[in-house]
Amino acid sequence: MVLALLTSSLMGIASLTVTVYLGFAIDGRIGLGQHFLFALFATFVTILAQCMSMFYFIGTAKQAKDLLGSHPQAPEFIRRTREFKSRVFPPATMAILFTMAAWIIGGGVDTRVLPVWIHTILAVAALSGNAYAFVREVQYMTKNNILLDEVAVLIGDLPQTE
């Protein structure tokens, strides 16, 4: 699951990169059409990947809480899952917001209601925000997997390794 989430985040970052490049290389309405289509795909994939990553942390925290029940070490595991969420959710949320804003403002730029520089700043913020969120997700999904292995050992589903 983690590999699929991280791969989709990388696909979103790659498609955002192509979209930004196409935005700078626009030459007439045909270039604008390509930019629009890549932006549509990039926005969809990026937002989906970030939302699914956030739900992954919500789901695994709930799973750990349910599996441990009233175990004496349950509060420590729950504290760690909350820490992971608190480290991942803000950058993921900002990545989603910047990506959505760049997409929406892009329509305003196309209709010449808004200046191009606003869209450019938001696009760069979306790209860098998604890259930062990806780094955080890699760090804390790894730690979360270790935590889930510890929970499995604690409840007896996995043999203890030394």
Phi, psi and chi 1 to 4 in degrees:
 res  aa     phi    psi   chi1   chi2   chi3   chi4
   1 MET       -  -44.3 -179.7   64.0  163.9      -
   2 VAL   -61.8  -42.4  170.3      -      -      -
   3 LEU   -61.3  -41.2 -171.4   58.1      -      -
   4 ALA   -65.0  -41.9      -      -      -      -
   5 LEU   -64.8  -44.6  -67.9  171.5      -      -
   6 LEU   -68.7  -36.0  -65.0  176.4      -      -
   7 THR   -64.6  -42.3  -58.3      -      -      -
   8 SER   -66.4  -35.2   62.7      -      -      -
   9 SER   -64.5  -41.8  -72.3      -      -      -
  10 LEU   -64.5  -38.5  -86.5  178.6      -      -
  11 MET   -61.9  -40.0  -79.9  179.9   44.2      -
  12 GLY   -63.7  -43.7      -      -      -      -
  13 ILE   -64.8  -43.0  -68.0  167.9      -      -
  14 ALA   -63.1  -43.8      -      -      -      -
  15 SER   -69.9  -33.0   58.1      -      -      -
  16 LEU   -64.9  -38.5  -81.7  174.3      -      -
  17 THR   -62.5  -45.5  -57.1      -      -      -
  18 VAL   -62.4  -40.8  170.8      -      -      -
  19 THR   -62.8  -44.4  -57.4      -      -      -
  20 VAL   -63.2  -43.7  169.2      -      -      -
  21 TYR   -59.0  -48.0  169.5   76.4      -      -
  22 LEU   -62.6  -33.0  -70.7  172.9      -      -
  23 GLY   -63.1  -39.0      -      -      -      -
  24 PHE   -77.3  -22.1  -75.4  116.4      -      -
  25 ALA  -100.5   14.2      -      -      -      -
  26 ILE   -60.6  131.3  -73.2  177.7      -      -
  27 ASP  -136.2   89.2 -175.0   28.7      -      -
  28 GLY    85.4 -173.4      -      -      -      -
  29 ARG   -69.4  -29.0  -66.1  -55.8  -71.7  179.7
  30 ILE   -66.1  -45.0  -67.1  174.2      -      -
  31 GLY   -62.1  -36.1      -      -      -      -
  32 LEU   -66.2  -37.8 -176.8   63.2      -      -
  33 GLY   -63.7  -42.0      -      -      -      -
  34 GLN   -64.5  -43.0  -72.3  176.7  -29.1      -
  35 HIS   -60.2  -43.4  175.9   68.1      -      -
  36 PHE   -62.0  -46.3  171.6   80.8      -      -
  37 LEU   -65.4  -42.3  -71.5  175.9      -      -
  38 PHE   -65.9  -38.0  -93.1   94.0      -      -
  39 ALA   -64.5  -39.0      -      -      -      -
  40 LEU   -62.2  -48.4  177.9   63.9      -      -
  41 PHE   -63.3  -47.1  176.3   76.2      -      -
  42 ALA   -61.7  -42.4      -      -      -      -
  43 THR   -63.5  -45.9  -58.9      -      -      -
  44 PHE   -61.5  -51.5  175.8   75.9      -      -
  45 VAL   -64.7  -43.0  168.7      -      -      -
  46 THR   -64.1  -48.5  -58.8      -      -      -
  47 ILE   -66.4  -40.9  -68.5  173.1      -      -
  48 LEU   -61.7  -45.5  179.6   66.2      -      -
  49 ALA   -63.1  -43.8      -      -      -      -
  50 GLN   -67.0  -42.5  -65.3  -59.7  -22.6      -
  51 CYS   -64.4  -42.4  -72.2      -      -      -
  52 MET   -66.0  -35.4  -68.2  -53.9  -64.8      -
  53 SER   -64.0  -41.3  -66.0      -      -      -
  54 MET   -65.2  -41.5  -67.6  168.3   72.7      -
  55 PHE   -67.0  -30.4  -83.0  113.1      -      -
  56 TYR   -59.1  -46.4  168.6   78.1      -      -
  57 PHE   -67.4  -37.9  -78.7   99.3      -      -
  58 ILE   -63.4  -46.1  -67.7  168.9      -      -
  59 GLY   -66.5  -42.7      -      -      -      -
  60 THR   -70.6  -31.9   55.9      -      -      -
  61 ALA   -65.7  -41.9      -      -      -      -
  62 LYS   -64.8  -40.7  173.6   83.1  169.2  110.0
  63 GLN   -62.0  -46.0  178.7 -173.2   20.8      -
  64 ALA   -62.9  -41.5      -      -      -      -
  65 LYS   -63.7  -42.7 -172.0  175.5 -177.4  179.7
  66 ASP   -68.3  -40.0  -71.1  -13.2      -      -
  67 LEU   -68.5  -37.3  -72.7  173.3      -      -
  68 LEU   -81.0  -29.5  -70.5  172.1      -      -
  69 GLY    54.4 -117.3      -      -      -      -
  70 SER  -103.8   24.5   60.5      -      -      -
  71 HIS   -60.3  144.1 -167.0  -81.5      -      -
  72 PRO   -59.7  -27.9  -16.8   22.4      -      -
  73 GLN   -91.6    1.4  -69.0 -177.5  -15.0      -
  74 ALA   -56.4  -45.5      -      -      -      -
  75 PRO   -58.8  -35.7  -24.5   33.3      -      -
  76 GLU   -66.1  -43.2  172.7   60.1   21.7      -
  77 PHE   -66.6  -40.3  -76.4   98.8      -      -
  78 ILE   -65.4  -39.9  -67.8  168.2      -      -
  79 ARG   -60.7  -42.1 -176.8 -161.1   60.8   76.7
  80 ARG   -66.1  -40.2  -73.7  170.0   56.4 -163.9
  81 THR   -65.9  -36.0   60.3      -      -      -
  82 ARG   -66.5  -37.8  -74.8 -175.2 -178.9  147.4
  83 GLU   -62.8  -43.0  177.3 -168.2  -15.4      -
  84 PHE   -60.6  -45.8  -61.3  161.8      -      -
  85 LYS   -63.1  -39.7  -72.5 -169.6  -72.8 -171.5
  86 SER   -68.6  -20.8   72.2      -      -      -
  87 ARG   -88.5  -26.0  -55.7  -73.8 -176.1 -176.6
  88 VAL   -98.1  -38.6  171.5      -      -      -
  89 PHE   -62.5  -45.3  -81.0   31.4      -      -
  90 PRO   -60.1  -48.8  -26.3   35.7      -      -
  91 PRO   -65.3  -35.5   -4.7    7.6      -      -
  92 ALA   -66.2  -40.8      -      -      -      -
  93 THR   -64.7  -43.4  -57.6      -      -      -
  94 MET   -64.6  -38.2  -67.8  -51.1  -65.7      -
  95 ALA   -61.5  -43.5      -      -      -      -
  96 ILE   -62.4  -46.9  -69.2  168.6      -      -
  97 LEU   -64.9  -43.6  -68.2  175.7      -      -
  98 PHE   -65.3  -39.0  -78.7  132.2      -      -
  99 THR   -65.5  -45.1  -56.3      -      -      -
 100 MET   -63.8  -42.9  -72.9  174.7   53.4      -
 101 ALA   -63.4  -42.0      -      -      -      -
 102 ALA   -62.1  -41.7      -      -      -      -
 103 TRP   -63.8  -48.5  167.5 -104.6      -      -
 104 ILE   -66.2  -46.4  -67.0  165.3      -      -
 105 ILE   -65.7  -29.3  -62.9  -61.1      -      -
 106 GLY   -57.1  -37.3      -      -      -      -
 107 GLY   -64.7  -37.7      -      -      -      -
 108 GLY   -66.9  -33.7      -      -      -      -
 109 VAL   -70.4  -41.3  169.8      -      -      -
 110 ASP   -62.6  -36.0 -175.8   41.5      -      -
 111 THR   -87.0    2.7   58.2      -      -      -
 112 ARG    64.4   29.7  -66.5 -178.8  174.7   78.6
 113 VAL   -87.5  -31.9  173.3      -      -      -
 114 LEU  -122.3  153.1  -63.9  168.3      -      -
 115 PRO   -74.2  153.9   21.7  -28.5      -      -
 116 VAL   -64.3  -33.9  175.7      -      -      -
 117 TRP   -62.5  -30.9   64.1  -92.7      -      -
 118 ILE   -65.0  -45.8  -64.2  172.6      -      -
 119 HIS   -63.0  -39.7  179.7   57.5      -      -
 120 THR   -63.9  -45.4  -56.1      -      -      -
 121 ILE   -62.1  -43.3  -70.1  170.9      -      -
 122 LEU   -66.8  -36.7  -73.3  171.0      -      -
 123 ALA   -65.9  -42.6      -      -      -      -
 124 VAL   -66.7  -39.0  170.8      -      -      -
 125 ALA   -64.6  -38.8      -      -      -      -
 126 ALA   -64.7  -43.9      -      -      -      -
 127 LEU   -64.8  -48.4 -174.7   55.9      -      -
 128 SER   -69.9  -35.6   58.6      -      -      -
 129 GLY   -64.6  -39.8      -      -      -      -
 130 ASN   -68.7  -36.9  -83.2  -75.2      -      -
 131 ALA   -64.6  -43.0      -      -      -      -
 132 TYR   -65.2  -42.8  179.2   67.5      -      -
 133 ALA   -62.5  -37.4      -      -      -      -
 134 PHE   -62.2  -43.7  175.8   75.7      -      -
 135 VAL   -60.7  -45.2  169.7      -      -      -
 136 ARG   -63.0  -40.6  -79.8  -70.4  178.9   97.2
 137 GLU   -64.5  -40.8  -71.4  163.1   -0.3      -
 138 VAL   -60.2  -47.4  168.1      -      -      -
 139 GLN   -58.8  -50.9  -72.2  175.0  -33.9      -
 140 TYR   -87.3  -20.4  -71.6   98.5      -      -
 141 MET   -71.0  -35.2  -77.4 -176.6 -177.2      -
 142 THR   -63.4  -48.7  -57.0      -      -      -
 143 LYS   -63.1  -36.4  -69.7 -179.5  179.7 -176.7
 144 ASN   -66.1  -39.0 -164.4   58.6      -      -
 145 ASN   -63.8  -39.4  -83.7  -10.7      -      -
 146 ILE   -62.6  -42.9  -67.4  168.1      -      -
 147 LEU   -61.1  -43.7  179.1  133.4      -      -
 148 LEU   -65.3  -34.9  -68.6  175.7      -      -
 149 ASP   -64.9  -39.8  -74.4  -15.0      -      -
 150 GLU   -63.2  -40.2  -68.8  172.9   13.6      -
 151 VAL   -63.3  -43.7  168.1      -      -      -
 152 ALA   -62.3  -41.0      -      -      -      -
 153 VAL   -64.9  -41.9  166.3      -      -      -
 154 LEU   -63.1  -38.8 -162.8   62.5      -      -
 155 ILE   -90.8   -2.4   63.7  168.7      -      -
 156 GLY    93.8   12.0      -      -      -      -
 157 ASP   -80.6  -26.1  -82.6   -3.2      -      -
 158 LEU  -122.6  145.9  -70.2  177.7      -      -
 159 PRO   -71.0  146.2   22.3  -29.4      -      -
 160 GLN   -74.9  132.1 -170.5  151.9    6.9      -
 161 THR  -102.5  153.3   58.6      -      -      -
 162 GLU  -109.1      -  -64.1  178.5   25.6      -
